[in-house]
Amino acid sequence: MFNQYQDLLNVEELCEILGIGKNVAYELLNNGEVKAFKRGRIWKIPKIAVQNYVLISSGLNQRTSYRDSNI
């Protein structure tokens, strides 16, 4: 999924990866949900930050496995 992208992404690539519009992308960047930085007026988004966001928002980063849960 991420292999085709450079290590630093732009807003358009973030939108493409997450399947979101620019308004939502800027909200994620401005509130720090996706860690990034600005060079002048241009957002630079580390690919690893997008990967982390996907893991966290999907719950895949939780250490509790299905086997260990009380279900």
N, CA, C and O atoms as a printed pandas DataFrame, in Angstrom:
     atom_number atom_name residue_name chain_id  residue_number  x_coord  y_coord  z_coord
0              1         N          MET        A               1    0.816   -1.201    0.000
1              2        CA          MET        A               1    0.000    0.000    0.000
2              3         C          MET        A               1    0.859    1.265    0.000
3              4         O          MET        A               1    0.552    2.219   -0.715
4              5         N          PHE        A               2    1.918    1.281    0.784
5              6        CA          PHE        A               2    2.734    2.481    0.919
6              7         C          PHE        A               2    4.009    2.441    0.085
7              8         O          PHE        A               2    4.703    3.453   -0.012
8              9         N          ASN        A               3    4.330    1.320   -0.509
9             10        CA          ASN        A               3    5.614    1.161   -1.187
10            11         C          ASN        A               3    5.808    2.112   -2.353
11            12         O          ASN        A               3    6.945    2.480   -2.652
12            13         N          GLN        A               4    4.754    2.518   -3.015
13            14        CA          GLN        A               4    4.877    3.372   -4.190
14            15         C          GLN        A               4    5.144    4.831   -3.845
15            16         O          GLN        A               4    5.396    5.635   -4.743
16            17         N          TYR        A               5    5.093    5.186   -2.578
17            18        CA          TYR        A               5    5.243    6.577   -2.161
18            19         C          TYR        A               5    6.636    6.844   -1.599
19            20         O          TYR        A               5    7.279    5.957   -1.040
20            21         N          GLN        A               6    7.086    8.092   -1.761
21            22        CA          GLN        A               6    8.345    8.545   -1.181
22            23         C          GLN        A               6    8.195    8.624    0.339
23            24         O          GLN        A               6    7.095    8.477    0.870
24            25         N          ASP        A               7    9.309    8.856    1.030
25            26        CA          ASP        A               7    9.284    8.929    2.493
26            27         C          ASP        A               7    8.538   10.158    3.011
27            28         O          ASP        A               7    7.981   10.123    4.108
28            29         N          LEU        A               8    8.522   11.239    2.239
29            30        CA          LEU        A               8    7.761   12.437    2.593
30            31         C          LEU        A               8    6.633   12.614    1.589
31            32         O          LEU        A               8    6.853   12.622    0.378
32            33         N          LEU        A               9    5.428   12.753    2.110
33            34        CA          LEU        A               9    4.241   12.871    1.275
34            35         C          LEU        A               9    3.727   14.302    1.274
35            36         O          LEU        A               9    4.090   15.107    2.132
36            37         N          ASN        A              10    2.874   14.606    0.297
37            38        CA          ASN        A              10    2.173   15.884    0.296
38            39         C          ASN        A              10    0.702   15.637    0.628
39            40         O          ASN        A              10    0.289   14.493    0.818
40            41         N          VAL        A              11   -0.070   16.692    0.696
41            42        CA          VAL        A              11   -1.474   16.571    1.100
42            43         C          VAL        A              11   -2.263   15.729    0.102
43            44         O          VAL        A              11   -3.115   14.934    0.498
44            45         N          GLU        A              12   -1.988   15.898   -1.179
45            46        CA          GLU        A              12   -2.709   15.127   -2.193
46            47         C          GLU        A              12   -2.467   13.631   -2.019
47            48         O          GLU        A              12   -3.393   12.830   -2.149
48            49         N          GLU        A              13   -1.231   13.255   -1.726
49            50        CA          GLU        A              13   -0.916   11.840   -1.512
50            51         C          GLU        A              13   -1.576   11.316   -0.238
51            52         O          GLU        A              13   -2.049   10.180   -0.206
52            53         N          LEU        A              14   -1.607   12.132    0.802
53            54        CA          LEU        A              14   -2.302   11.749    2.033
54            55         C          LEU        A              14   -3.771   11.461    1.736
55            56         O          LEU        A              14   -4.323   10.465    2.203
56            57         N          CYS        A              15   -4.393   12.331    0.962
57            58        CA          CYS        A              15   -5.797   12.142    0.583
58            59         C          CYS        A              15   -5.980   10.842   -0.194
59            60         O          CYS        A              15   -6.927   10.094    0.050
60            61         N          GLU        A              16   -5.085   10.583   -1.114
61            62        CA          GLU        A              16   -5.156    9.372   -1.934
62            63         C          GLU        A              16   -5.034    8.115   -1.080
63            64         O          GLU        A              16   -5.803    7.168   -1.249
64            65         N          ILE        A              17   -4.079    8.106   -0.174
65            66        CA          ILE        A              17   -3.836    6.932    0.671
66            67         C          ILE        A              17   -5.019    6.663    1.589
67            68         O          ILE        A              17   -5.467    5.523    1.715
68            69         N          LEU        A              18   -5.525    7.713    2.229
69            70        CA          LEU        A              18   -6.588    7.541    3.219
70            71         C          LEU        A              18   -7.990    7.579    2.616
71            72         O          LEU        A              18   -8.966    7.249    3.289
72            73         N          GLY        A              19   -8.090    7.977    1.359
73            74        CA          GLY        A              19   -9.401    8.063    0.729
74            75         C          GLY        A              19  -10.264    9.162    1.319
75            76         O          GLY        A              19  -11.464    8.988    1.529
76            77         N          ILE        A              20   -9.629   10.303    1.585
77            78        CA          ILE        A              20  -10.323   11.437    2.199
78            79         C          ILE        A              20  -10.172   12.669    1.319
79            80         O          ILE        A              20   -9.363   12.684    0.391
80            81         N          GLY        A              21  -10.946   13.690    1.612
81            82        CA          GLY        A              21  -10.836   14.957    0.908
82            83         C          GLY        A              21   -9.812   15.866    1.573
83            84         O          GLY        A              21   -9.320   15.586    2.666
84            85         N          LYS        A              22   -9.506   16.957    0.889
85            86        CA          LYS        A              22   -8.501   17.886    1.413
86            87         C          LYS        A              22   -8.917   18.522    2.732
87            88         O          LYS        A              22   -8.076   18.723    3.609
88            89         N          ASN        A              23  -10.189   18.840    2.889
89            90        CA          ASN        A              23  -10.631   19.459    4.144
90            91         C          ASN        A              23  -10.364   18.548    5.332
91            92         O          ASN        A              23   -9.879   19.003    6.368
92            93         N          VAL        A              24  -10.675   17.274    5.192
93            94        CA          VAL        A              24  -10.425   16.311    6.273
94            95         C          VAL        A              24   -8.925   16.154    6.485
95            96         O          VAL        A              24   -8.468   16.067    7.625
96            97         N          ALA        A              25   -8.159   16.118    5.408
97            98        CA          ALA        A              25   -6.704   15.987    5.523
98            99         C          ALA        A              25   -6.123   17.151    6.319
99           100         O          ALA        A              25   -5.301   16.944    7.212
100          101         N          TYR        A              26   -6.543   18.369    6.003
101          102        CA          TYR        A              26   -6.036   19.528    6.733
102          103         C          TYR        A              26   -6.472   19.506    8.198
103          104         O          TYR        A              26   -5.726   19.957    9.067
104          105         N          GLU        A              27   -7.654   18.994    8.480
105          106        CA          GLU        A              27   -8.077   18.844    9.878
106          107         C          GLU        A              27   -7.152   17.879   10.612
107          108         O          GLU        A              27   -6.720   18.162   11.729
108          109         N          LEU        A              28   -6.844   16.736    9.987
109          110        CA          LEU        A              28   -5.956   15.749   10.613
110          111         C          LEU        A              28   -4.572   16.340   10.866
111          112         O          LEU        A              28   -3.956   16.068   11.896
112          113         N          LEU        A              29   -4.091   17.140    9.933
113          114        CA          LEU        A              29   -2.767   17.749   10.074
114          115         C          LEU        A              29   -2.776   18.856   11.126
115          116         O          LEU        A              29   -1.889   18.919   11.978
116          117         N          ASN        A              30   -3.766   19.711   11.063
117          118        CA          ASN        A              30   -3.817   20.848   11.992
118          119         C          ASN        A              30   -4.055   20.437   13.434
119          120         O          ASN        A              30   -3.566   21.102   14.348
120          121         N          ASN        A              31   -4.801   19.345   13.664
121          122        CA          ASN        A              31   -5.032   18.930   15.051
122          123         C          ASN        A              31   -4.021   17.892   15.526
123          124         O          ASN        A              31   -4.120   17.403   16.652
124          125         N          GLY        A              32   -3.048   17.552   14.677
125          126        CA          GLY        A              32   -1.955   16.681   15.095
126          127         C          GLY        A              32   -2.257   15.195   15.066
127          128         O          GLY        A              32   -1.450   14.395   15.539
128          129         N          GLU        A              33   -3.406   14.806   14.521
129          130        CA          GLU        A              33   -3.709   13.372   14.439
130          131         C          GLU        A              33   -2.741   12.663   13.500
131          132         O          GLU        A              33   -2.371   11.513   13.733
132          133         N          VAL        A              34   -2.335   13.350   12.445
133          134        CA          VAL        A              34   -1.256   12.870   11.575
134          135         C          VAL        A              34   -0.092   13.820   11.808
135          136         O          VAL        A              34   -0.197   15.014   11.529
136          137         N          LYS        A              35    1.012   13.296   12.315
137          138        CA          LYS        A              35    2.179   14.118   12.637
138          139         C          LYS        A              35    2.863   14.555   11.350
139          140         O          LYS        A              35    3.192   13.730   10.497
140          141         N          ALA        A              36    3.074   15.857   11.218
141          142        CA          ALA        A              36    3.684   16.406   10.014
142          143         C          ALA        A              36    4.297   17.762   10.349
143          144         O          ALA        A              36    4.184   18.244   11.476
144          145         N          PHE        A              37    4.940   18.363    9.368
145          146        CA          PHE        A              37    5.527   19.685    9.562
146          147         C          PHE        A              37    5.353   20.494    8.282
147          148         O          PHE        A              37    5.057   19.952    7.218
148          149         N          LYS        A              38    5.542   21.785    8.411
149          150        CA          LYS        A              38    5.388   22.671    7.263
150          151         C          LYS        A              38    6.732   23.263    6.875
151          152         O          LYS        A              38    7.546   23.628    7.724
152          153         N          ARG        A              39    6.940   23.346    5.574
153          154        CA          ARG        A              39    8.057   24.099    4.996
154          155         C          ARG        A              39    7.415   25.270    4.265
155          156         O          ARG        A              39    6.910   25.124    3.152
156          157         N          GLY        A              40    7.444   26.422    4.902
157          158        CA          GLY        A              40    6.699   27.547    4.349
158          159         C          GLY        A              40    5.218   27.260    4.473
159          160         O          GLY        A              40    4.706   27.081    5.578
160          161         N          ARG        A              41    4.524   27.215    3.339
161          162        CA          ARG        A              41    3.089   26.921    3.345
162          163         C          ARG        A              41    2.792   25.479    2.972
163          164         O          ARG        A              41    1.628   25.081    2.930
164          165         N          ILE        A              42    3.816   24.695    2.702
165          166        CA          ILE        A              42    3.648   23.329    2.206
166          167         C          ILE        A              42    3.789   22.318    3.340
167          168         O          ILE        A              42    4.782   22.326    4.067
168          169         N          TRP        A              43    2.787   21.449    3.488
169          170        CA          TRP        A              43    2.855   20.368    4.471
170          171         C          TRP        A              43    3.764   19.260    3.955
171          172         O          TRP        A              43    3.669   18.861    2.794
172          173         N          LYS        A              44    4.635   18.771    4.810
173          174        CA          LYS        A              44    5.477   17.602    4.554
174          175         C          LYS        A              44    5.055   16.541    5.559
175          176         O          LYS        A              44    5.114   16.754    6.770
176          177         N          ILE        A              45    4.632   15.405    5.044
177          178        CA          ILE        A              45    4.042   14.377    5.893
178          179         C          ILE        A              45    4.888   13.115    5.808
179          180         O          ILE        A              45    4.907   12.468    4.761
180          181         N          PRO        A              46    5.586   12.748    6.871
181          182        CA          PRO        A              46    6.366   11.509    6.839
182          183         C          PRO        A              46    5.455   10.300    6.606
183          184         O          PRO        A              46    4.397   10.172    7.223
184          185         N          LYS        A              47    5.883    9.436    5.721
185          186        CA          LYS        A              47    5.095    8.241    5.413
186          187         C          LYS        A              47    4.835    7.421    6.670
187          188         O          LYS        A              47    3.749    6.863    6.831
188          189         N          ILE        A              48    5.808    7.341    7.553
189          190        CA          ILE        A              48    5.652    6.574    8.793
190          191         C          ILE        A              48    4.534    7.166    9.656
191          192         O          ILE        A              48    3.859    6.429   10.375
192          193         N          ALA        A              49    4.329    8.489    9.593
193          194        CA          ALA        A              49    3.249    9.121   10.358
194          195         C          ALA        A              49    1.884    8.671    9.842
195          196         O          ALA        A              49    0.951    8.486   10.623
196          197         N          VAL        A              50    1.772    8.497    8.541
197          198        CA          VAL        A              50    0.514    8.019    7.961
198          199         C          VAL        A              50    0.298    6.559    8.339
199          200         O          VAL        A              50   -0.818    6.159    8.670
200          201         N          GLN        A              51    1.355    5.772    8.288
201          202        CA          GLN        A              51    1.256    4.365    8.691
202          203         C          GLN        A              51    0.823    4.257   10.149
203          204         O          GLN        A              51   -0.039    3.445   10.482
204          205         N          ASN        A              52    1.416    5.068   11.014
205          206        CA          ASN        A              52    1.042    5.067   12.433
206          207         C          ASN        A              52   -0.412    5.476   12.616
207          208         O          ASN        A              52   -1.131    4.874   13.413
208          209         N          TYR        A              53   -0.843    6.486   11.889
209          210        CA          TYR        A              53   -2.236    6.924   11.982
210          211         C          TYR        A              53   -3.188    5.793   11.591
211          212         O          TYR        A              53   -4.199    5.574   12.258
212          213         N          VAL        A              54   -2.868    5.083   10.522
213          214        CA          VAL        A              54   -3.717    3.976   10.074
214          215         C          VAL        A              54   -3.772    2.892   11.141
215          216         O          VAL        A              54   -4.845    2.369   11.438
216          217         N          LEU        A              55   -2.627    2.552   11.719
217          218        CA          LEU        A              55   -2.598    1.518   12.757
218          219         C          LEU        A              55   -3.397    1.929   13.988
219          220         O          LEU        A              55   -4.176    1.140   14.524
220          221         N          ILE        A              56   -3.202    3.149   14.426
221          222        CA          ILE        A              56   -3.890    3.631   15.624
222          223         C          ILE        A              56   -5.396    3.736   15.385
223          224         O          ILE        A              56   -6.189    3.313   16.226
224          225         N          SER        A              57   -5.788    4.291   14.254
225          226        CA          SER        A              57   -7.220    4.481   14.009
226          227         C          SER        A              57   -7.945    3.174   13.733
227          228         O          SER        A              57   -9.161    3.091   13.902
228          229         N          SER        A              58   -7.207    2.151   13.307
229          230        CA          SER        A              58   -7.841    0.853   13.058
230          231         C          SER        A              58   -7.802   -0.051   14.280
231          232         O          SER        A              58   -8.451   -1.096   14.299
232          233         N          GLY        A              59   -7.044    0.343   15.303
233          234        CA          GLY        A              59   -6.935   -0.469   16.506
234          235         C          GLY        A              59   -5.948   -1.614   16.379
235          236         O          GLY        A              59   -5.866   -2.451   17.277
236          237         N          LEU        A              60   -5.198   -1.672   15.289
237          238        CA          LEU        A              60   -4.256   -2.771   15.084
238          239         C          LEU        A              60   -2.998   -2.652   15.923
239          240         O          LEU        A              60   -2.203   -3.590   15.980
240          241         N          ASN        A              61   -2.806   -1.515   16.576
241          242        CA          ASN        A              61   -1.616   -1.354   17.399
242          243         C          ASN        A              61   -1.811   -1.856   18.821
243          244         O          ASN        A              61   -0.868   -1.848   19.612
244          245         N          GLN        A              62   -3.012   -2.289   19.157
245          246        CA          GLN        A              62   -3.275   -2.743   20.520
246          247         C          GLN        A              62   -2.551   -4.049   20.781
247          248         O          GLN        A              62   -2.511   -4.931   19.923
248          249         N          ARG        A              63   -1.986   -4.168   21.958
249          250        CA          ARG        A              63   -1.195   -5.344   22.309
250          251         C          ARG        A              63   -2.050   -6.529   22.733
251          252         O          ARG        A              63   -1.574   -7.664   22.760
252          253         N          THR        A              64   -3.294   -6.271   23.061
253          254        CA          THR        A              64   -4.175   -7.360   23.475
254          255         C          THR        A              64   -4.644   -8.113   22.243
255          256         O          THR        A              64   -5.234   -7.528   21.335
256          257         N          SER        A              65   -4.387   -9.374   22.215
257          258        CA          SER        A              65   -4.828  -10.172   21.076
258          259         C          SER        A              65   -6.224  -10.716   21.337
259          260         O          SER        A              65   -6.721  -10.660   22.462
260          261         N          TYR        A              66   -6.837  -11.229   20.317
261          262        CA          TYR        A              66   -8.167  -11.829   20.440
262          263         C          TYR        A              66   -8.131  -12.969   21.452
263          264         O          TYR        A              66   -9.057  -13.134   22.245
264          265         N          ARG        A              67   -7.074  -13.738   21.419
265          266        CA          ARG        A              67   -6.919  -14.881   22.320
266          267         C          ARG        A              67   -6.912  -14.427   23.773
267          268         O          ARG        A              67   -7.425  -15.130   24.644
268          269         N          ASP        A              68   -6.334  -13.257   24.044
269          270        CA          ASP        A              68   -6.213  -12.763   25.412
270          271         C          ASP        A              68   -7.448  -12.009   25.894
271          272         O          ASP        A              68   -7.552  -11.693   27.079
272          273         N          SER        A              69   -8.374  -11.721   25.000
273          274        CA          SER        A              69   -9.544  -10.942   25.406
274          275         C          SER        A              69  -10.569  -11.830   26.103
275          276         O          SER        A              69  -10.467  -13.056   26.078
276          277         N          ASN        A              70  -11.540  -11.201   26.713
277          278        CA          ASN        A              70  -12.576  -11.921   27.452
278          279         C          ASN        A              70  -13.792  -12.248   26.595
279          280         O          ASN        A              70  -14.874  -12.486   27.132
280          281         N          ILE        A              71  -13.639  -12.263   25.311
281          282        CA          ILE        A              71  -14.771  -12.541   24.415
282          283         C          ILE        A              71  -15.036  -14.027   24.349
283          284         O          ILE        A              71  -15.949  -14.461   23.646
